[in-house]
């Protein structure tokens, strides 16, 4: 199961969100052909990905930013861009273009530091925009806890879309990151769960000023946790599976 869209339409064009998506895609295309060559891709990642051991020693500090635009494969990139597309436009609308860009990099850096703190001597390169995007999701949860998120459930050949409140979907996602961060050894590589969790928490904290500016608890009460505008409506149609007569 995974989210495919929300019912929270943005009233402004999210130029920064689109720009971040474009940069991530273009950067990926510059090295995607090297992913099948372990020697080349390892050399590339050790130069541009965030390696906690290097950053802890004060080396390769620029990788705290460059790593936000690197991905380990097509599905890694696609998943991150989907989440950024769903949640980024509303945060950009509330923060403004420049404010949102600053917010994005701030939560991305906070997420990176969270990963380093958990294992400062790790030699495993960390790549992905997911830490920054987790921060966007954390801010979204604070501002729109009851916004509807469409979740696609796939069971073998059957699928169905269910709308759920953002607090359920994002709360479950955050809980999985915490549990996995505790259960999985960071040295084994794979997924940077603590980066996700740290970015999410940072996003909620950094979004507090805008939440207070909107009215804080009164903003929640006024809209019952929903966005301050009508939900987007999508048409659902049932597909018919042809039957073969015997």
N, C-alpha and C positions, 0 to 999 in steps of 0.2 A: 504494500500500500504506500502511496505517496501523494502529496498535494499537487494539484494541477492548476489551481487558480483560486482567487478569493472573490468575495462579493463586495469589495471595498473599492469602488472606482476612484481613480485620481482625476482631479479637475484640472491638472496642469500636466504638460508634457514633461516626463522625467528624463531630461537630457543627460544628466549625470549618470543615471542608472544605465541608460542605453550606451553611453560612452564607456563606462566600466565594463559592460558586457562585450563591447566591440574590442577593447584593448585586450581583455582576457582571451578572446577567440583568436585575435591576430597573433598574440604572443605564442599561443599554443601551436599555431600553424607554422611558426618559424622553426620548431624543433620536433614536431610530431613524427617526422620520418626517422628521427634518431631513437625513438622509443624502443625499437627492436634491436638496437645495438647497445648492449649493457655498458661497454667501455665508454662510448660517446655520451650516453645519457647520464651515467654516473659522474663523469667529469663535468658535465654541464650543471647538474644539480649541486654538486659540491662547490661550484663557483657561485651559483645564483640562488639556490634554495637556502632556507634557514637551518643551520646545523647548530643545535644548542651548545655543543662543546666549543665551537669557534666563537659564538657571540658572547659566551660567558668569559672568554679570555680577552674580549674587546676587539676581536677580528671579525671581518665581514659583516659589520653592523648594517650595511646597506641591504643585506638580505632580509632584514626585518620587513622591508617594503617590497623588494623584488619577488620574494617568495609568494606574496599575495596574488601574483599574476601567473603563477606556474601551476600546472596540473599534471597528475601522473597518468592520465589516459583520457579518452574521449568521454566515457561515462562519468568520470570524476568532474570534468569540465561541464558536461550537460546538466548534471545534477545541481551543481553550484549555480549555474546560470538560471536554471528554473526557479530556484529559491530566491535568487536576487530579483528576478523578473516579477515574482508574486508579491514580495514584501518591500522591495526597494522603492517603488513609485510613491507609495503612501508616506514613507518616511521622508522622502525628498520633498514632497509637497508640504509637510509640516515644518521641516528644517530649512527649506530654501535650498537652492542649488549649491551655493558655496558652503553653507552650514552642513549640508548633507555630506559633501565631499570630505570636509574636515572630520565629521563624525565617523565616516567610513574608515578613514585611515587611523583615527584614534582608537576605535574598537579593534581594528585589525592588529595594531601594535600591542594593545592590552592582551589580546588573545595569544599573540606570540610569546609575550612575557609569561603568561600562564603556563604555556607548554614548557618553556625553559625552566621555570621554577620546579616543575614536577620531576624533571630529570636533567639538570644542568650539564651533565657530562655525556649526554647522549650523542653518538656520532651519526644518528639517523637523520637524513635531510627531511625537512618539513616543507611541504608545498601545498598550495591551494588557497583559494579565496574564502574558504569556509569559515575561518575565524572571524573575518570582517563581516561576512554575511550572517553569521550567528549573532553578531552584535546588532545588525539590522533587525533580525528576528526578535531579539530581546526588547529593543525599543518599540517594535510593533506590538508586542504583547502588552507592554505598559500602556500604550495609547489606545489600543483597540482590542481589549481582551475578549470581546464577544463578537468580533467580526467573523463572518462565515467563511470557512475554508473548505473548498471541495476536495475530498479525498477519493482517489481512485483505488478501489480494491480489486485485485486480480487473483482469481482462484482457478488455476489451470486454464481453461478456455473461457471461463465466465468472468465478467467484470461488471462493476457497478460503481456509481459515483454517489457519495454521501456528503452532505454539508455538515460540518462540525464547527463549534466555536473555536476561535483561535487559542483560547486558554487550554483547551483539551489537547489540540494538535501540538502546539508549541511546548506545553507543559510535559507531554509525553516524550517529545523529542529531547527536551532538556534532561529529563529523568534518565533516558537511555544513555545520554552522554556521561552523566555522573556515574551510573552503574558500570558502564563499560570502562570508564577511566580507572575505576577502582579494581575491576576484575582483570583488565588486560595489562600486561607488562609493556611499558612504553618502549623498552629496548627492542622489542620484536618488530617494531615498525607497523605499517598498516594504516590505521586511522588515528589522527591526533585528537583524541577525545577531550583532553584537558584544554586544548586550544578552543575547541567548540564551546565547552562549558564556560571558560574564562571570557570568551568573546560575548557570549549570551548575557552573562552577568554584567559585564562592562556596558553593553548596549542598554540594559535596563537602567543602570545608574546614570549613564551619560544622557539618557532621555528624560530624566527627572525634571530638569529646568524647563523643557518645552511642555511637559505634562503640567507643571505648576503654572506656566504661563497660560495654558488653556483653561485652567481652573482647578486642576487637581481632582480631588474626590468629587467636587461639584460637577466637573466635566463628565466623570463616570456616571454620576447620578442623573444628570440631565439627559444623557443618551443611553442610559442603562448598559454602559459598556460597549455599545455599538458605535460605529463611525457616525459623525454628525451629518449624514446625508443618506438618502435612500439607498438600499442595497442594489447592486447590479443584479439583473435577472437573466438567467440563461434558460433556453428552451431544452427540455429533455424529451427525447423520443425513444420509444422502445424499438429495438431491432428485432426483426423476425427471422428465425432460422428455418430455412425451407426443410420440409420433411420429405423423405423419399418413400413413396408407396411401395409396398411389397406385392 
